[in-house]
């Protein structure tokens, strides 16, 4: 899946949700590469709903969202 982000440095998020509702292959276009690669590694194989529960509402600096929050939004749109 592909999600176009809003209000953050990364431009797009790519990810898969398997038939069991697990998250795989998370990658971001743009943003902070080290941190975003780490998020992808941390959520690999996790239940999609759990990822949303953990990441939703996370903010970055003075923004009302973050790349992690955008990932949660992307997942919610696809589960």
C-alpha positions as CSV (number, residue, x, y, z in Angstrom):
1,X,0.0,0.0,0.0
2,X,1.0,3.6,-0.5
3,X,0.0,6.5,1.6
4,X,0.7,10.2,0.9
5,X,1.6,11.9,4.1
6,X,0.4,15.3,5.3
7,X,2.2,17.8,7.5
8,X,5.5,15.9,7.9
9,X,8.9,15.7,6.2
10,X,8.4,12.3,4.6
11,X,6.3,12.3,1.4
12,X,4.9,8.8,1.2
13,X,4.7,5.6,3.3
14,X,4.8,2.1,1.8
15,X,3.7,-1.0,3.7
16,X,1.9,-4.3,3.5
17,X,-0.8,-5.8,5.7
18,X,-1.0,-9.6,5.4
19,X,-4.2,-11.7,5.7
20,X,-3.6,-12.1,9.4
21,X,-3.5,-8.3,9.9
22,X,0.3,-8.1,10.4
23,X,2.4,-5.2,9.2
24,X,5.3,-5.8,6.8
25,X,7.8,-3.9,4.6
26,X,7.3,-0.4,6.0
27,X,9.3,2.2,4.2
28,X,9.2,6.0,4.0
29,X,10.1,8.4,1.2
30,X,11.9,11.3,2.7
31,X,12.1,12.3,6.4
32,X,14.7,11.2,8.9
33,X,16.1,8.0,7.4
34,X,17.6,6.4,10.6
35,X,14.5,7.0,12.7
36,X,12.1,5.9,10.0
37,X,14.1,2.7,9.2
38,X,14.0,2.0,12.9
39,X,10.2,2.4,13.0
40,X,9.9,0.0,10.1
41,X,12.0,-2.6,11.9
42,X,10.1,-2.2,15.2
43,X,6.7,-2.7,13.7
44,X,7.7,-5.5,11.3
45,X,5.3,-8.5,11.9
46,X,3.2,-6.6,14.5
47,X,-0.6,-6.6,14.5
48,X,-1.8,-3.6,12.6
49,X,-4.2,-2.5,15.4
50,X,-1.4,-2.7,17.9
51,X,0.8,-0.5,15.7
52,X,-2.0,2.1,15.5
53,X,-2.6,2.0,19.3
54,X,1.1,2.7,19.9
55,X,1.8,5.3,17.3
56,X,-1.4,7.2,16.9
57,X,-1.2,10.8,18.3
58,X,2.6,10.9,18.4
59,X,3.8,14.4,17.4
60,X,7.0,15.9,16.1
61,X,8.3,19.2,17.4
62,X,5.5,21.8,17.1
63,X,3.6,19.8,14.5
64,X,0.3,18.2,15.5
65,X,1.4,14.9,13.7
66,X,4.6,13.0,13.0
67,X,5.7,10.3,10.6
68,X,4.8,7.7,13.1
69,X,1.3,9.2,13.5
70,X,1.0,9.3,9.7
71,X,1.8,5.6,9.6
72,X,-1.0,5.0,12.1
73,X,-3.4,7.0,9.9
74,X,-2.3,5.0,6.9
75,X,-2.9,1.7,8.6
76,X,-6.3,2.8,9.9
77,X,-7.4,3.6,6.4
78,X,-6.4,0.1,5.2
79,X,-7.6,-2.3,8.0
